[in-house]
């Protein structure tokens, strides 16, 4: 074994080892954790203006869905203004305060016109059943179209006479009407 003589300064330097990274003071650990948290918060946040804009868009979308406006939520873009105006006017005509002044013929003509415009605008047939747990089938679509076809046929045959229209419609939509049953069988709505 070999002994080496050292000076007192060398002994002092070797006696107090350098602190290891894990032996930092608690104050330094708090600062490091705070710096990491701030960095993470900056990376995972958006500017307040962007947040407010997105919040407003979300609120508007929810409002559109609740009020049935603008085709929200069905994958369609907003329709041209003239369709919206036409649909609004037809709804006012059919369900507004003066709807009781309409004859059966006028009511059915306006109903079919409204149906066509809604299908054109939204891609959804208002004659089909709808609800949270209801998904219309092909048979539902055939039946809805059969109803529209019978109404249109009665309108055409009535030639503007509401009394004739009403009589034709009643005859063709009677549950045991041979014409309606034949038509529904023809389109495959019933067997």
C-alpha positions in Angstrom: 0.0 0.0 0.0 1.2 3.4 -1.0 0.6 6.5 1.0 0.3 9.9 -0.6 0.8 13.0 1.3 -1.7 15.8 0.7 -1.9 19.4 1.7 -4.7 20.6 4.1 -6.5 22.4 1.2 -6.6 19.2 -0.8 -8.0 17.3 2.1 -10.6 20.0 2.6 -11.7 19.8 -1.1 -12.0 16.0 -1.0 -13.8 16.0 2.3 -16.8 18.1 1.1 -18.2 16.4 -1.9 -20.3 18.4 -4.5 -24.1 18.1 -3.9 -25.9 15.7 -6.2 -28.8 16.9 -8.3 -31.2 15.0 -6.1 -29.8 16.8 -3.0 -31.1 20.2 -4.0 -32.8 22.4 -1.5 -36.6 22.2 -1.1 -36.8 25.8 -2.3 -35.1 24.9 -5.6 -37.4 21.9 -6.1 -40.5 24.1 -5.7 -39.1 26.6 -8.3 -38.4 23.8 -10.7 -41.9 22.3 -10.3 -43.5 25.7 -10.7 -41.5 26.3 -13.9 -42.6 23.0 -15.3 -46.2 23.6 -14.4 -46.1 27.1 -16.1 -44.5 25.6 -19.2 -47.2 22.9 -19.4 -50.0 25.4 -18.8 -48.7 27.6 -21.7 -48.5 24.5 -24.0 -52.0 23.3 -23.2 -53.9 26.6 -23.2 -55.4 28.9 -25.9 -55.5 32.7 -25.9 -58.6 34.2 -24.2 -59.9 35.6 -27.5 -59.8 32.2 -29.2 -61.5 30.6 -26.2 -64.3 33.3 -26.2 -64.8 32.9 -30.0 -65.1 29.1 -29.7 -67.4 29.4 -26.7 -69.7 31.7 -28.7 -69.7 29.4 -31.7 -70.6 26.4 -29.5 -73.4 28.4 -27.9 -74.7 29.4 -31.3 -74.6 25.8 -32.5 -76.5 24.6 -29.5 -79.1 27.3 -30.0 -79.5 26.3 -33.7 -79.9 22.6 -32.8 -82.5 23.4 -30.1 -84.5 25.8 -32.4 -84.1 23.8 -35.5 -82.4 26.6 -37.4 -79.9 26.5 -40.2 -79.6 22.8 -40.7 -77.3 22.5 -37.7 -76.0 19.1 -36.9 -77.2 17.3 -40.0 -74.1 17.8 -42.1 -75.7 20.3 -44.5 -74.5 23.8 -45.1 -76.8 26.8 -44.5 -79.4 27.0 -47.2 -79.9 29.9 -49.5 -82.0 32.7 -48.0 -84.9 32.2 -50.4 -85.6 28.7 -49.2 -85.6 29.8 -45.6 -88.0 32.6 -46.5 -90.3 30.3 -48.5 -90.3 27.7 -45.7 -91.1 30.3 -43.1 -93.9 31.7 -45.2 -95.4 28.3 -45.8 -95.2 27.4 -42.1 -97.0 30.7 -41.3 -99.6 30.0 -43.8 -100.2 26.4 -42.5 -99.9 27.0 -38.8 -100.4 30.7 -38.3 -103.5 32.6 -37.1 -105.1 32.5 -40.6 -104.7 28.7 -41.2 -108.4 28.1 -40.4 -109.3 30.1 -43.6 -107.5 27.5 -45.8 -109.6 24.9 -47.6 -108.5 21.2 -47.4 -107.2 21.6 -51.0 -105.1 24.7 -50.2 -103.8 23.1 -47.0 -102.7 19.9 -48.7 -101.1 21.9 -51.6 -99.1 24.0 -49.1 -98.2 20.9 -47.1 -96.7 19.2 -50.1 -94.9 22.3 -51.2 -93.4 22.7 -47.6 -92.4 19.0 -47.7 -90.5 19.5 -51.0 -88.7 22.6 -49.7 -87.7 21.0 -46.4 -86.4 17.9 -48.3 -84.5 20.2 -50.7 -83.0 22.3 -47.9 -82.3 19.7 -45.1 -82.4 16.4 -46.9 -85.0 15.2 -44.4 -88.5 14.1 -45.2 -90.9 15.7 -42.6 -93.4 12.9 -43.3 -91.0 10.3 -41.8 -91.2 9.4 -38.1 -88.5 11.2 -36.0 -87.3 11.0 -32.5 -84.3 10.3 -30.2 -84.6 6.5 -30.5 -86.4 6.3 -33.9 -84.6 5.6 -37.2 -86.9 5.6 -40.2 -86.7 2.4 -42.3 -87.1 2.0 -46.0 -90.6 0.9 -45.5 -91.3 4.2 -43.6 -89.9 6.2 -46.5 -92.1 4.2 -49.0 -95.2 4.9 -46.9 -94.4 8.6 -46.6 -93.9 8.8 -50.3 -97.2 6.9 -50.9 -99.1 9.4 -48.7 -97.6 12.3 -50.7 -98.3 10.6 -54.0 -102.0 10.0 -53.0 -102.3 13.6 -51.9 -100.8 14.8 -55.2 -103.0 12.6 -57.3 -106.1 13.9 -55.5 -105.0 17.5 -56.0 -104.5 16.9 -59.7 -107.8 15.1 -60.1 -109.7 17.8 -58.1 -108.8 20.4 -60.7 -109.0 23.2 -58.1 -112.3 22.1 -56.4 -111.8 21.6 -52.7 -115.0 19.6 -52.3 -113.9 17.1 -55.0 -110.4 17.0 -53.5 -111.8 16.2 -50.0 -114.1 13.4 -51.4 -111.2 11.9 -53.4 -108.8 12.0 -50.5 -111.4 10.4 -48.2 -112.1 7.7 -50.7 -108.4 7.0 -51.4 -107.2 7.1 -47.7 -110.0 5.0 -46.2 -108.2 2.2 -44.4 -110.0 -0.4 -46.5 -109.9 1.6 -49.7 -108.9 -0.8 -52.5 -107.1 2.0 -54.3 -104.9 2.8 -51.3 -104.2 -0.8 -50.4 -103.3 -1.5 -54.1 -101.0 1.5 -54.1 -99.3 0.6 -50.9 -98.8 -3.0 -52.1 -97.4 -1.7 -55.4 -94.8 0.4 -53.6 -94.0 -2.4 -51.2 -95.2 -0.5 -48.1 -97.5 -3.4 -47.2 -97.6 -7.1 -48.1 
